[in-house]
Amino acid sequence: MNVPLLTSIVIFLPLGGAGLAALASRGRSAKWVALLTTGATFVLSLGLWLGYDPATATTQAPQLADTWASWFPPGYDVKYSVGIDGLNILLVMLTTLLGPVVVLSSWHYIGERRQAYYALLLVLQTGVTGVFCAFDLLLFYFFFELTLIPMYFIIGIWGGEERIYAAVKFVIYTLVGSLLMLVAILFLGYAAAEGTGAVFTTDWYELLAFNMPAAQQLWLFALFALAFSIKVPLFPLHTWLPDAHVQAPTGGSVILAGVLLKMGTYGLVRFCLPIFPAAAQQAALVFGVLAVIGIIYGALVARAQSDAKKLVAYSSVSHLGFVVLGIFAFTTEAMQGAVIQMVNHGISTGALFLMVGMLYERRHTRLMADYGGLAASVPVLTSFAVFSVLASAGLPGLNGFVGEFMILLGSFKSEVLGAPVLVAFATLGVILAAVYLLHMVYRTFFGALDRQENRTMRDMNVREVALMLPLSCRPSRRSARPRPAGRRLT
Amino acid sequence: MEAELSQAYAQLWADLPAIFSLGLVAVAGLVMITWDVFDNNSPVIPWLGAAAMGTGIVWEALALVGDPGAAGTAMLGLVRTGGFASFINIVILASGMLSIILSVPYLRRIEHDYGEVYCLIMYCTAGMIFLGTANHLVSIFVGLETMSICLYILTGLVREDEGAVESALKYFLLGAFSTGFFLYGMALLYGATGTMALPEMAAGLAQPAAPGMIGSELLFWAGVALLLIGFMFKVSAAPFHMWTPDVYQGAPTTLTGYMSTASKASAFGSLILILVYALPPEHWPAVLAFVAIVTMVIGNVLAISQANVKRMLAYSSVAHGGYVLVGLTAGTTAGYAGALYYLLVYALMNIGAFGVMAFLEWDGKEGREQTLQSLAGIGTRKPLLGVTMGFFMFSLIGFPTLGGFIGKYAVFAPAVQAGYTWLVIIAVLMSAVSAFYYLRVLYVFWFMDESEAEDGARKASFPVPFAPAAVLVVCALLLVVLGVLPFLLGTTSAFFPDAGAAMQAAGGAGP
């Protein structure tokens, strides 16, 4: 498999599709353009998966790399540099997989200005894929910020009642963090230039080789970590997330939970830890504590929700707390678990948002009290929903279990964290997850079927089954064979 | 300049190609006013002006591509030539040309489409070019006054409107006041250094006092301070920004776009020349850093509370002056180059933003009073204006893939390099604040429903003619090109090969 520029094609194909979708004369053609583009992108990304060779080291350059050194004029070592390594391959695959799923989930839900919607969705996919593939900090920043623009419009135009508030809050929260990160990038680039006697550089490998003085590491690390913690979101910076999630249309929520949040955890793993190793170890305990607070807090707040979408949104806060805990444990198991958990959370929470979206399309309410006993009227939907919930709750045998287990195991052994008691509290989060998720299933799908609208509810059609299947097949497979995925990371 | 008169004439003749665009614009203005005498308010006049400016842009662009590193003086040392001059001329000419094209249908709709307006724009542009490329205190003054007087008149163009007259008068009075500062500063500088040519000033200061002159440091820095006050007034930096909101709101909208971009570009161009060639970098970076902070904070914070879009854009324009000052504070050639780059993208995005606002007015009077609320849902009805406004607003915030980001990168990076990281942190936080009010424009345009608009908003319906629509699209596309391919950064950083003795004395802080 040696297609030239394959990585760049996977990144920019959706952008081309976005142009076509925007110019489409009818909304119908726009959504077909979007489906074909995302489908083609997924097929091409399989080429990345097959072309990536876990046995080959990526310590000098990523695999399947595309580089354009003269992107910036001479005098700046800022390159267009993308590629694949063990860390991002899974996340790229997750992004390309969710692409067609999101398009299908919006098939009927988005009724107006469809050209604009699908164009923005495709731009968003380019941005996210670029974030995961970039090996240059400034290029990374380009894509990182690019994702905000389409998301702002997707929430703001097609969102719920409070969409304007949610959209503005989402952008401004993220913007504050990422602008501060920009300052850190600039400082880092010049510091590296001074240290090595070369020009301003934002090349990831060069910065990796450059050993920052420990005194400066801490505040640069803080600026980077702030940007990513907002994105994750880490407690107490999470308040934009429930608003954005609840107001966004289903497709937007799926992308947001599935991949946008991963940009934060990915950024921590890709940039914060390797470039500022000393500072990261110093700060590990702080992040560990915040992560565990997030796990418990997210779970408790999720339990108290009456709105199903809000419940799933807070469950994200809780689940991503595990990822952050795993990242800052500095053990191999925990790190592998964190990456697996990133992917799994993308799949299972994406699936949960899709389920909530399907219910909303049918009944135009997200309050769990308005449902009940759906198992009798819509058996197919119920089985998919139960399956997703169990996966999300981390039932052994489904995907959620592997990641959480590895994180807990790795964090317990962690010498950097040095606080097994944290793990004890984090484990409480696993139990709470089962509590709030099963509670949701109980209130929605079981119990008395006491409303006429619920009795006559339409079950899933072929399109809906088709978009759920890829998300439901992967959990079981991933769980059955965790090792290959794990090996790819190291 | 003790040359023989005949020699001087020969020299002046030989220098004419070096100031081609300045001469072209001035002559075209004279031709236009003559034409206007015989064929009053002829529709040809604006196009003549736009064509002259377009020719100037092509000429300067060719010169720039030929040798960006060129530097020299012309006209007996009155103006600078070479890469820097070409670049600043392109910015000024481009904003002039685009504004003329935008103004034609707009002024026709508010029934003030006089031929003289375009002639004034030409004279004003000539003054700006003279100011922006000045190498001598006299040319600074002549250029500045030519520009300002034309702008006073253009501001008060809509005579029936009390607000416009008030803003013109305010502009005139405050402008005259700042000119006083300017002149006094010039006098002191001449007294301190015995020369009015910028590159000779630092040397003049270093020498012992000439016979009959007081060569004191105090005199020099007092002169610099007064000169800076004059410049801060012209670029509307806080705390000398008070006139900006009133004037920008009162002037006809397309002309606001013109004065907010071109006059800023030329005043900053002149300031950069003074900083590079005349002043030893001892005290002024601290002053500029202070002014930059105050300007960014005041501009951005006050913009938040504005309901009127033009007023909001006026405050935001104050804030953008602050970002340019961050680049100047760095005091390196990279910082100046970044500031120039910023001026270019700023011209594109602000002309675009004011252009969109111009076409959302439905007559001169109500347009001046136009609030955000009255524009609810306009994006759906006027998708072209709505979409291009999206580009301009995101570029003004400084989002990547648009020119605004590379502009901010170009001014912030040298400042970080020069050790002003704390200043850049303030600047990016202020950028985040600015996101709030720029995004508000977009959510009013796109997220709100038309039914939420105030009364009368639905009247705002008129065709957008082809030429101005094309201007908006071209601005938006250029912003994307400048934002994705930052090749011009390399061009602008080649501009100061002969950076003044003043800078080299400081150890050549440039990269």
Interface residues (C-beta under 8 A of the other chain):
Chain A: W71 F72 P73 P74 G75 Y76 L138 Y141 F142 F143 E145 L146 L148 I149 Y152 F153 G156 I157 R163 I164 A167 V168 V171 I172 L175 V176 L179 L180 L182 V183 L186 F187 G189 Y190 V199 F200
Chain B: F394 I397 F399 P400 T401 F405 Y409 F412 A413 V416 Q417 T421 V424 I425 V428 L429 S431 A432 A435 F436 L439 R440 L442 Y443 W446 F447 M448 L485 P486 F487 L489 G490 T491 S493 P511
